[in-house]
């Protein structure tokens, strides 16, 4: 699966977070290490058991890529 990440360099550190998985963020000295940390954080979050109340369920929904990317002249890029 692919998730959108915001990645930037600030004061000698690479910082980033996953837009699609709130709470997954990292700070590392290199961009490569940052991406690895975000991947690990995403894996750990997705592996976490989520308790459900009786009568509830989890569903996967398919959401097309937003037209916003095209309007802004942006294209999703690999990190």
C-alpha positions as a Markdown table, in Angstrom:
| # | Residue | x | y | z |
|---|---|---|---|---|
| 1 | Unk | 0.0 | 0.0 | 0.0 |
| 2 | Unk | 1.1 | 3.6 | -0.6 |
| 3 | Unk | 0.5 | 6.5 | 1.8 |
| 4 | Unk | 1.0 | 10.2 | 1.3 |
| 5 | Unk | 4.0 | 11.6 | 3.2 |
| 6 | Unk | 5.0 | 15.1 | 3.9 |
| 7 | Unk | 8.8 | 15.2 | 4.0 |
| 8 | Unk | 11.1 | 18.2 | 4.6 |
| 9 | Unk | 14.5 | 19.1 | 5.9 |
| 10 | Unk | 14.7 | 21.5 | 8.9 |
| 11 | Unk | 17.8 | 22.5 | 10.8 |
| 12 | Unk | 19.9 | 19.5 | 9.7 |
| 13 | Unk | 17.1 | 17.0 | 10.3 |
| 14 | Unk | 14.6 | 15.3 | 8.0 |
| 15 | Unk | 11.1 | 15.4 | 9.4 |
| 16 | Unk | 8.0 | 13.8 | 8.0 |
| 17 | Unk | 4.5 | 12.4 | 8.7 |
| 18 | Unk | 1.9 | 10.4 | 6.9 |
| 19 | Unk | -1.2 | 12.3 | 6.0 |
| 20 | Unk | -3.3 | 9.1 | 5.6 |
| 21 | Unk | -2.2 | 7.7 | 9.0 |
| 22 | Unk | -2.4 | 10.4 | 11.6 |
| 23 | Unk | 0.1 | 9.8 | 14.4 |
| 24 | Unk | 2.7 | 8.3 | 12.2 |
| 25 | Unk | 5.6 | 10.8 | 12.1 |
| 26 | Unk | 9.4 | 10.7 | 12.4 |
| 27 | Unk | 12.6 | 12.7 | 12.6 |
| 28 | Unk | 15.9 | 11.4 | 11.3 |
| 29 | Unk | 19.3 | 12.7 | 10.1 |
| 30 | Unk | 18.9 | 11.3 | 6.6 |
| 31 | Unk | 16.0 | 11.2 | 4.2 |
| 32 | Unk | 16.4 | 7.4 | 3.6 |
| 33 | Unk | 16.3 | 6.8 | 7.4 |
| 34 | Unk | 13.2 | 9.0 | 7.7 |
| 35 | Unk | 11.4 | 7.0 | 5.0 |
| 36 | Unk | 12.4 | 3.8 | 6.8 |
| 37 | Unk | 11.1 | 5.1 | 10.1 |
| 38 | Unk | 7.8 | 6.2 | 8.5 |
| 39 | Unk | 7.4 | 2.7 | 7.0 |
| 40 | Unk | 8.0 | 1.1 | 10.4 |
| 41 | Unk | 5.6 | 3.4 | 12.1 |
| 42 | Unk | 2.9 | 2.7 | 9.5 |
| 43 | Unk | 3.4 | -1.1 | 9.8 |
| 44 | Unk | 3.2 | -0.9 | 13.6 |
| 45 | Unk | 0.0 | 1.3 | 13.5 |
| 46 | Unk | -1.7 | -1.0 | 11.0 |
| 47 | Unk | -0.8 | -4.1 | 13.1 |
| 48 | Unk | -2.3 | -2.6 | 16.2 |
| 49 | Unk | -5.5 | -4.4 | 17.3 |
| 50 | Unk | -8.5 | -2.0 | 17.3 |
| 51 | Unk | -11.3 | -2.9 | 19.7 |
| 52 | Unk | -14.8 | -2.6 | 18.4 |
| 53 | Unk | -18.1 | -2.3 | 20.2 |
| 54 | Unk | -20.7 | -5.0 | 19.4 |
| 55 | Unk | -22.6 | -4.3 | 16.2 |
| 56 | Unk | -19.7 | -2.4 | 14.5 |
| 57 | Unk | -17.5 | -3.5 | 11.7 |
| 58 | Unk | -14.5 | -2.3 | 9.7 |
| 59 | Unk | -14.8 | -1.7 | 6.0 |
| 60 | Unk | -12.2 | -0.8 | 3.3 |
| 61 | Unk | -13.4 | 1.9 | 0.9 |
| 62 | Unk | -11.8 | 2.8 | -2.4 |
| 63 | Unk | -11.3 | 6.6 | -2.9 |
| 64 | Unk | -10.1 | 7.9 | -6.3 |
| 65 | Unk | -7.1 | 10.2 | -6.4 |
| 66 | Unk | -8.3 | 13.7 | -5.8 |
| 67 | Unk | -8.6 | 16.2 | -8.6 |
| 68 | Unk | -6.8 | 18.6 | -6.3 |
| 69 | Unk | -3.4 | 17.2 | -7.4 |
| 70 | Unk | -4.1 | 18.1 | -11.1 |
| 71 | Unk | -5.5 | 21.6 | -10.2 |
| 72 | Unk | -2.3 | 22.4 | -8.3 |
| 73 | Unk | 0.0 | 21.0 | -11.0 |
| 74 | Unk | 1.1 | 18.4 | -8.6 |
| 75 | Unk | 1.7 | 14.7 | -9.0 |
| 76 | Unk | 2.2 | 12.2 | -6.2 |
| 77 | Unk | 5.9 | 11.2 | -6.0 |
| 78 | Unk | 7.8 | 8.3 | -4.4 |
| 79 | Unk | 9.9 | 9.3 | -1.5 |
